[in-house]
Amino acid sequence: MGAARTRGATALATLTIVLGLWARWRVLGSVQGTLNADEAYTGLQAMAILDGDRPVVIRGAAYTGTLDAYVLAPFHAVFGAHPTVLKVYASVLWGVAAIVMWACARRLGLGQRAAVLCGGGLWVAPGPLLVLSTRAYMSYASGLLLVTTSVLLIVVSLERGAADRRSSVLIGAATGLAVFAHPMFLTVIVPVLLPIAHRYRREPTRWWLPAAAGALAVNLPFLAWNARNGWPSLDQPVAASDTWIERLGRFFTGLVPRSLGLMGEDGSWVLPPVLAFALLIAVTVMATSGVATALRSYRSARVAIALPMILCWPAMASLANLSFVADARYAIIYLPFLVLTVALGADRIAGRLPTGARSVGALAVPVVMLVLTVVPWLRSQAPATAEANGVAASVVSRLNDASITRLSGHYWAVLPVEYLSDGEVRAAVSGDPFVVRLPRSQQIAEASDPGRLAHIYPFSVDVTERLPLPAEQYRVAEVGGLRLYIPSDG
């Protein structure tokens, strides 16, 4: 019986891995596989580190750690700038996080198949999160890995039932790094820490001091940077344009259905509304059942994964910059806990089924996930394209033909060009949004001869006052939804 279960779990894991790889291949061959400016910044920052730059946080944001750029720097030293390096890096981190989720599920007492499905819940994520798993956004994939690692360490410690200094230091370091990576993870890190803090509340030398030392040690660069700059990280990055209750409501009406692949970025339903609502209800029922099961178990480890599913929502709504829900990126905050609580709820329901039905059902889950939450969303939101980065590549080619190595323009246009050129084209951001992530490139481009500086803006932008030379002194090329202005002498 044990050997059969192992073979079944192995078959399920193999199926899940293959489906996840296919889905990512499909994403990279679509318009959703296009390297955007935020991803390009991650690669450019890695290249700048090779040149001696040492950032602590993303410039212009005062938050979000730059750990990914340091990890990617040696890869760029070997392979140079290539979108595949960034896309594979993000996907690998998601894959490792999925393995950590499997280990966490096993520690929580779930069976082999249920644990594999937990890992698969991250690996074969619904459409928008699948896309996110291929995007090299600073501190998103790595933040997910740090959160799942924190959960595993906490669960292991609670299941052991005794605090020890080594595990306490590791928990402090993992949770501290997760918060340093991105402060949005505080909304789940604090709740998941509550049970272990309560369990070891009378253990100052075996829990509190080692955990605090671990968290402090990994955040020393961040704290030093803040101290030198007047503590800018204490301010929210954007001013609130809506209320706390409006943001909270938007999470349930916009973020959750999008994160399950049921709704497109424009708010339209990807599946027929009746089927979409049925899936929403099913997930809600299983997650609620999982939370109730965890709370009734009187096991601190299970309570630790249930509390974030209850407390993260009001905490997330208190952060004004989480109000944007169109691409579902902020679902990454609660995703591990949603997967675990759904697994607990589903495991409770499956326990009432015959053994054969459970085996067939387990193999059907990743296929059903793909068919209902991935394929329709990709068909609707990710049409295939022959060249995902064709626009930026075309700009690089035109600049090379004109022997132009300096570019100024729209944030979302110039950074991918600088990255795809392997840093040969130095770019400055101008117009709105005016977000300067790379001061050195900004200075070089702004100081260049206007006769050797190209400009690029969307069609909708009036460039009359932005071009340093008369408009007739530029050759204008339309590339995608952009206009490229190349000096006539270039």
C-alpha positions as CSV (number, residue, x, y, z in Angstrom):
1,M,0.0,0.0,0.0
2,G,2.8,2.4,0.9
3,A,4.6,1.7,-2.4
4,A,1.4,2.3,-4.4
5,R,0.9,5.6,-2.6
6,T,4.5,6.6,-3.4
7,R,4.1,5.7,-7.1
8,G,0.8,7.6,-7.2
9,A,2.4,10.7,-5.6
10,T,5.3,10.5,-8.0
11,A,3.0,10.3,-11.0
12,L,1.1,13.2,-9.7
13,A,4.3,15.3,-9.2
14,T,5.5,14.4,-12.7
15,L,2.1,15.4,-14.2
16,T,2.1,18.7,-12.2
17,I,5.7,19.6,-13.2
18,V,5.0,18.9,-16.9
19,L,1.8,21.0,-16.9
20,G,3.5,23.9,-15.2
21,L,6.4,23.8,-17.7
22,W,4.0,23.8,-20.6
23,A,2.0,26.7,-19.2
24,R,5.1,28.8,-18.7
25,W,6.3,28.0,-22.3
26,R,2.9,29.2,-23.5
27,V,3.2,32.4,-21.5
28,L,6.6,33.2,-22.8
29,G,5.4,32.8,-26.4
30,S,2.6,35.3,-25.8
31,V,2.2,39.0,-25.3
32,Q,2.4,38.4,-21.6
33,G,5.9,37.2,-22.1
34,T,7.1,40.6,-23.1
35,L,9.9,42.0,-20.9
36,N,8.5,45.1,-19.2
37,A,10.4,48.0,-17.7
38,D,10.2,46.8,-14.1
39,E,11.8,43.5,-15.1
40,A,14.3,45.2,-17.3
41,Y,15.3,47.3,-14.2
42,T,16.1,44.1,-12.3
43,G,18.5,43.1,-15.0
44,L,20.0,46.5,-15.4
45,Q,20.5,46.9,-11.7
46,A,22.3,43.5,-11.7
47,M,24.6,44.9,-14.5
48,A,25.1,48.1,-12.5
49,I,26.2,46.1,-9.5
50,L,28.9,44.5,-11.7
51,D,30.1,48.1,-12.3
52,G,30.3,48.8,-8.6
53,D,26.8,50.1,-7.7
54,R,25.6,49.0,-4.3
55,P,21.9,49.7,-3.8
56,V,20.0,48.7,-0.7
57,V,16.5,49.4,-1.9
58,I,15.0,50.3,-5.3
59,R,15.8,54.0,-6.0
60,G,12.9,56.2,-6.1
61,A,10.8,53.9,-3.9
62,A,12.4,53.9,-0.4
63,Y,11.3,50.3,-0.1
64,T,11.7,46.9,-1.8
65,G,15.1,45.3,-1.3
66,T,17.5,44.6,-4.2
67,L,18.5,41.1,-3.2
68,D,17.5,39.7,-6.6
69,A,19.9,42.0,-8.5
70,Y,22.9,40.8,-6.4
71,V,21.9,37.2,-7.1
72,L,21.5,37.9,-10.8
73,A,24.8,39.9,-11.1
74,P,27.1,36.8,-11.7
75,F,24.7,35.4,-14.2
76,H,24.8,38.6,-16.2
77,A,28.6,38.6,-16.0
78,V,28.5,35.1,-17.7
79,F,25.5,35.3,-20.1
80,G,25.1,39.1,-20.6
81,A,21.7,40.7,-20.8
82,H,19.0,38.3,-22.0
83,P,15.3,38.2,-21.1
84,T,15.5,34.4,-20.7
85,V,17.9,34.8,-17.8
86,L,15.3,36.9,-15.9
87,K,12.3,34.8,-16.8
88,V,14.1,31.5,-15.9
89,Y,15.3,33.0,-12.6
90,A,11.8,34.0,-11.5
91,S,10.3,30.6,-12.5
92,V,13.1,28.7,-10.7
93,L,12.3,30.6,-7.5
94,W,8.6,29.8,-7.8
95,G,9.6,26.1,-8.4
96,V,11.7,26.1,-5.2
97,A,8.8,27.8,-3.3
98,A,6.5,25.0,-4.5
99,I,8.9,22.4,-3.1
100,V,9.0,24.2,0.2
101,M,5.1,24.2,0.2
102,W,5.2,20.4,-0.4
103,A,7.5,20.0,2.6
104,C,5.3,22.3,4.7
105,A,2.2,20.3,3.9
106,R,3.9,17.1,4.9
107,R,4.9,18.6,8.2
108,L,1.2,19.7,8.8
109,G,0.2,16.0,8.5
110,L,-1.2,16.0,4.9
111,G,-0.8,12.9,2.9
112,Q,1.7,12.5,0.0
113,R,-0.8,13.3,-2.7
114,A,-2.3,16.3,-0.8
115,A,1.2,17.6,-0.2
116,V,2.1,17.3,-3.9
117,L,-1.1,19.2,-4.7
118,C,-0.1,22.0,-2.3
119,G,3.2,22.4,-4.2
120,G,1.2,22.2,-7.4
121,G,-1.1,25.0,-6.3
122,L,1.9,27.3,-6.6
123,W,3.5,25.7,-9.6
124,V,0.4,25.4,-11.8
125,A,-1.0,28.7,-10.5
126,P,-4.0,30.4,-12.2
127,G,-3.3,32.5,-15.3
128,P,-2.3,35.9,-13.8
129,L,-0.1,34.4,-11.1
130,L,1.4,32.0,-13.7
131,V,2.4,35.1,-15.7
132,L,3.7,36.7,-12.4
133,S,5.9,33.6,-11.9
134,T,7.7,34.5,-15.1
135,R,8.2,38.2,-14.3
136,A,11.5,39.1,-12.7
137,Y,9.9,41.8,-10.5
138,M,12.3,42.7,-7.7
139,S,11.4,40.8,-4.5
140,Y,8.3,39.1,-5.8
141,A,9.4,35.6,-6.6
142,S,12.1,35.8,-3.9
143,G,9.6,37.2,-1.5
144,L,7.3,34.3,-2.1
145,L,10.2,31.9,-1.4
146,L,11.1,33.7,1.8
147,V,7.5,33.6,3.0
148,T,7.1,29.9,2.3
149,T,10.5,29.2,3.9
150,S,9.4,31.2,7.0
151,V,6.2,29.2,7.2
152,L,8.1,25.9,6.9
153,L,10.6,26.9,9.7
154,I,7.8,28.0,12.0
155,V,5.7,24.8,11.4
156,V,8.8,22.6,12.0
157,S,9.5,24.5,15.3
158,L,5.9,24.3,16.5
159,E,5.6,20.6,15.6
160,R,8.8,19.9,17.5
161,G,7.2,21.6,20.5
162,A,10.4,23.2,21.8
163,A,12.3,26.3,21.0
164,D,16.0,26.2,20.2
165,R,18.4,29.0,19.4
166,R,19.4,27.8,15.9
167,S,15.9,27.5,14.6
168,S,14.9,30.8,16.3
169,V,17.7,32.6,14.5
170,L,16.7,31.1,11.2
171,I,13.0,32.0,11.7
172,G,14.0,35.6,12.6
173,A,16.4,35.8,9.6
174,A,13.8,34.4,7.1
175,T,10.9,36.6,8.3
176,G,13.2,39.6,8.5
177,L,14.4,39.1,5.0
178,A,10.9,38.7,3.7
179,V,9.9,42.0,5.2
180,F,13.1,43.6,3.9
181,A,12.3,42.2,0.4
182,H,9.0,43.9,0.4
183,P,7.0,45.4,3.3
184,M,3.7,44.1,1.9
185,F,4.7,40.7,3.3
186,L,4.3,42.1,6.8
187,T,0.6,41.5,6.4
188,V,1.1,37.7,6.6
189,I,4.5,37.5,8.4
190,V,3.0,39.1,11.6
191,P,0.0,36.7,11.8
192,V,2.1,33.6,11.0
193,L,4.4,34.6,13.9
194,L,1.7,35.0,16.5
195,P,1.3,31.3,17.4
196,I,5.0,30.7,17.8
197,A,5.4,33.9,19.8
198,H,2.7,32.8,22.1
199,R,4.0,29.2,22.4
200,Y,7.5,30.4,23.4
201,R,6.4,33.6,25.2
202,R,8.4,32.5,28.3
203,E,11.5,31.6,26.3
204,P,13.5,34.9,26.1
205,T,16.9,33.2,25.6
206,R,15.8,30.4,23.3
207,W,13.2,32.3,21.2
208,W,12.9,36.1,21.6
209,L,16.5,37.1,21.6
210,P,17.8,34.7,18.9
211,A,14.8,35.5,16.6
212,A,15.3,39.3,17.1
213,A,19.0,38.9,16.5
214,G,18.4,37.1,13.2
215,A,15.9,39.7,12.0
216,L,18.1,42.5,13.0
217,A,21.2,41.0,11.4
218,V,19.6,40.7,7.9
219,N,18.1,44.2,8.1
220,L,21.3,46.0,9.2
221,P,21.9,47.4,5.7
222,F,18.3,48.5,5.4
223,L,18.3,50.2,8.8
224,A,21.6,51.9,8.2
225,W,20.4,53.2,4.8
226,N,17.2,54.6,6.5
227,A,19.2,56.2,9.3
228,R,21.4,58.0,6.8
229,N,18.4,59.2,4.8
230,G,16.0,60.3,7.4
231,W,13.9,57.1,7.6
232,P,12.0,57.5,4.2
233,S,10.7,53.9,4.5
234,L,8.3,54.9,7.2
235,D,6.2,56.8,4.6
236,Q,3.8,55.0,2.3
237,P,5.0,55.2,-1.3
238,V,1.7,56.6,-2.6
239,A,-1.0,58.8,-1.2
240,A,-4.3,57.1,-0.6
241,S,-6.8,57.8,-3.4
242,D,-9.5,55.6,-1.8
243,T,-10.6,54.5,1.7
244,W,-9.7,51.5,3.7
245,I,-13.1,49.9,3.3
246,E,-13.0,50.5,-0.5
247,R,-9.6,48.7,-0.8
248,L,-10.9,45.9,1.4
249,G,-14.0,45.5,-0.8
250,R,-11.9,45.6,-4.0
251,F,-9.8,42.7,-2.8
252,F,-12.9,40.4,-2.7
253,T,-14.6,41.8,-5.8
254,G,-11.4,42.3,-8.0
255,L,-8.3,40.7,-6.6
256,V,-9.5,37.3,-5.6
257,P,-11.4,36.5,-8.8
258,R,-8.5,37.7,-10.9
259,S,-6.0,35.7,-8.9
260,L,-8.0,32.6,-9.6
261,G,-7.9,33.3,-13.3
262,L,-11.6,34.0,-13.5
263,M,-11.5,37.7,-14.5
264,G,-9.4,39.6,-17.0
265,E,-7.5,42.8,-16.3
266,D,-10.4,44.9,-17.6
267,G,-12.8,43.3,-15.1
268,S,-14.6,41.1,-17.6
269,W,-15.3,37.4,-16.8
270,V,-13.0,34.9,-18.5
271,L,-15.3,32.0,-17.8
272,P,-19.1,32.2,-18.1
273,P,-20.3,34.0,-14.9
274,V,-22.2,31.0,-13.6
275,L,-19.1,28.8,-13.8
276,A,-16.9,31.5,-12.4
277,F,-19.1,32.0,-9.4
278,A,-19.4,28.3,-8.8
279,L,-15.5,28.1,-8.7
280,L,-15.3,31.1,-6.4
281,I,-17.8,29.4,-4.0
282,A,-16.0,26.1,-4.2
283,V,-12.6,27.7,-3.3
284,T,-14.2,29.8,-0.6
285,V,-15.9,26.7,1.0
286,M,-12.7,24.7,0.9
287,A,-10.6,27.5,2.3
288,T,-13.1,28.2,5.0
289,S,-13.3,24.6,5.9
290,G,-9.5,24.5,6.0
291,V,-9.3,27.5,8.3
292,A,-11.9,26.0,10.6
293,T,-10.2,22.6,10.6
294,A,-6.9,24.3,11.5
295,L,-8.4,26.3,14.3
296,R,-10.2,23.3,15.8
297,S,-7.1,21.1,15.6
298,Y,-5.5,22.8,18.7
299,R,-2.2,22.3,16.8
300,S,-0.2,25.6,16.8
301,A,1.4,24.8,13.5
302,R,-2.0,24.6,11.8
303,V,-3.3,27.7,13.5
304,A,-0.2,29.5,12.2
305,I,-1.3,28.9,8.6
306,A,-4.9,29.8,9.3
307,L,-4.4,33.1,11.0
308,P,-2.9,34.9,7.9
309,M,-6.0,33.9,5.9
310,I,-8.1,35.8,8.5
311,L,-5.9,38.7,9.4
312,C,-4.1,39.6,6.1
313,W,-7.1,41.3,4.4
314,P,-7.6,44.2,6.8
315,A,-3.8,44.6,7.1
316,M,-3.4,44.7,3.3
317,A,-6.2,47.3,3.0
318,S,-4.2,49.6,5.3
319,L,-1.5,49.8,2.6
320,A,-2.5,52.4,0.0
321,N,-0.1,51.0,-2.7
322,L,-2.0,47.7,-2.7
323,S,-5.1,49.3,-4.2
324,F,-4.1,48.2,-7.8
325,V,-5.7,44.9,-8.4
326,A,-5.9,44.6,-12.2
327,D,-2.9,42.3,-12.7
328,A,-3.5,40.3,-9.4
329,R,0.2,40.7,-8.4
330,Y,-0.7,41.3,-4.8
331,A,-2.3,37.9,-4.5
332,I,1.2,36.6,-4.1
333,I,0.9,37.9,-0.5
334,Y,-1.8,35.4,0.6
335,L,-1.2,32.7,-2.1
336,P,0.7,30.2,0.1
337,F,-1.9,30.4,2.9
338,L,-4.8,30.1,0.5
339,V,-3.2,27.0,-1.0
340,L,-2.6,25.4,2.4
341,T,-6.0,26.1,3.8
342,V,-7.7,24.9,0.6
343,A,-5.6,21.7,0.8
344,L,-6.7,21.2,4.4
345,G,-10.3,21.7,3.5
346,A,-10.1,19.5,0.4
347,D,-8.3,16.8,2.5
348,R,-11.1,16.8,5.0
349,I,-13.7,16.4,2.2
350,A,-11.6,13.7,0.4
351,G,-11.4,11.7,3.6
352,R,-15.0,10.8,3.1
353,L,-14.5,9.4,-0.4
354,P,-13.5,5.8,-1.3
355,T,-9.7,5.2,-1.8
356,G,-10.1,4.8,-5.6
357,A,-12.0,8.0,-5.9
358,R,-9.3,9.9,-3.9
359,S,-6.6,8.6,-6.2
360,V,-8.4,9.6,-9.4
361,G,-9.4,12.9,-7.9
362,A,-5.8,13.8,-7.0
363,L,-4.6,13.2,-10.6
364,A,-7.6,15.2,-11.9
365,V,-6.9,18.3,-9.7
366,P,-3.9,19.7,-11.7
367,V,-5.6,19.0,-15.0
368,V,-8.8,20.7,-13.8
369,M,-6.8,23.7,-12.6
370,L,-5.2,24.0,-15.9
371,V,-8.4,23.6,-17.9
372,L,-10.4,26.1,-15.8
373,T,-8.0,28.6,-14.3
374,V,-5.1,28.7,-16.8
375,V,-6.1,27.8,-20.4
376,P,-9.2,30.1,-20.7
377,W,-7.3,33.0,-19.1
378,L,-4.3,32.5,-21.4
379,R,-6.6,32.3,-24.5
380,S,-8.4,35.5,-23.5
381,Q,-5.5,37.6,-22.0
382,A,-2.3,36.2,-23.6
383,P,-2.6,35.9,-27.4
384,A,0.4,34.2,-29.0
385,T,3.1,36.3,-30.6
386,A,6.0,35.5,-32.9
387,E,8.4,37.8,-31.0
388,A,7.4,38.9,-27.4
389,N,10.1,41.5,-27.3
390,G,9.8,42.6,-30.9
391,V,9.1,46.3,-30.2
392,A,12.2,46.8,-28.0
393,A,14.3,44.8,-30.3
394,S,13.2,46.8,-33.3
395,V,14.1,50.1,-31.4
396,V,17.5,48.7,-30.6
397,S,18.0,47.8,-34.3
398,R,17.0,51.2,-35.5
399,L,19.3,53.0,-33.0
400,N,22.2,50.7,-34.1
401,D,21.5,51.5,-37.8
402,A,21.7,55.2,-36.9
403,S,24.8,54.7,-34.6
404,I,22.8,56.3,-31.7
405,T,23.6,55.1,-28.2
406,R,21.5,57.5,-26.2
407,L,17.7,57.5,-25.7
408,S,15.2,59.4,-23.6
409,G,11.5,58.9,-23.2
410,H,8.7,57.0,-21.5
411,Y,9.7,54.8,-18.5
412,W,8.0,51.7,-19.9
413,A,9.7,52.1,-23.2
414,V,13.3,53.1,-22.5
415,L,14.3,50.5,-19.8
416,P,13.6,47.4,-22.0
417,V,15.6,49.0,-24.8
418,E,18.6,49.7,-22.6
419,Y,18.5,46.1,-21.3
420,L,18.1,44.4,-24.7
421,S,21.0,46.4,-26.0
422,D,23.1,44.9,-23.2
423,G,23.7,48.4,-21.8
424,E,25.1,49.8,-25.0
425,V,22.2,52.2,-25.2
426,R,22.0,54.5,-22.2
427,A,18.5,55.7,-21.4
428,A,17.0,58.5,-19.4
429,V,13.4,58.7,-18.3
430,S,11.4,61.8,-19.1
431,G,7.8,62.7,-19.0
432,D,5.2,60.9,-16.9
433,P,5.8,58.7,-15.0
434,F,9.1,60.3,-14.0
435,V,10.7,57.4,-12.2
436,V,14.5,57.3,-12.1
437,R,15.8,53.9,-11.1
438,L,19.3,54.1,-12.6
439,P,20.9,57.5,-11.9
440,R,24.1,56.8,-13.8
441,S,22.2,56.0,-17.1
442,Q,20.0,59.0,-16.5
443,Q,23.0,61.3,-16.1
444,I,24.8,59.9,-19.2
445,A,21.8,60.3,-21.5
446,E,20.8,63.7,-20.2
447,A,24.3,65.0,-20.7
448,S,24.6,63.8,-24.3
449,D,24.5,66.0,-27.4
450,P,20.9,66.6,-28.4
451,G,21.9,65.7,-32.0
452,R,22.9,62.2,-30.8
453,L,19.9,61.7,-28.5
454,A,16.8,59.8,-29.7
455,H,13.4,60.0,-28.0
456,I,10.5,57.6,-27.7
457,Y,7.0,58.1,-26.5
458,P,3.5,56.6,-26.8
459,F,1.3,58.0,-29.6
460,S,-0.8,59.8,-27.1
461,V,2.0,62.0,-25.7
462,D,2.5,65.5,-27.1
463,V,6.2,65.8,-27.6
464,T,6.2,69.5,-28.8
465,E,7.9,70.7,-25.6
466,R,9.9,67.6,-25.0
467,L,12.1,67.4,-28.0
468,P,15.3,69.6,-27.7
469,L,15.5,70.1,-31.4
470,P,12.8,71.3,-33.9
471,A,10.5,68.4,-34.9
472,E,11.6,68.6,-38.5
473,Q,15.2,67.6,-37.5
474,Y,14.0,64.1,-36.5
475,R,13.2,61.0,-38.5
476,V,10.0,59.5,-37.0
477,A,9.4,55.8,-36.9
478,E,6.3,54.1,-35.5
479,V,7.2,51.0,-33.5
480,G,4.3,49.2,-31.9
481,G,2.3,51.8,-30.0
482,L,5.3,54.1,-29.8
483,R,6.9,56.8,-31.9
484,L,10.7,56.8,-32.1
485,Y,12.4,60.2,-32.9
486,I,15.9,59.8,-34.3
487,P,17.9,63.0,-35.0
488,S,18.3,63.5,-38.8
489,D,22.1,63.7,-38.5
490,G,22.1,60.4,-36.5
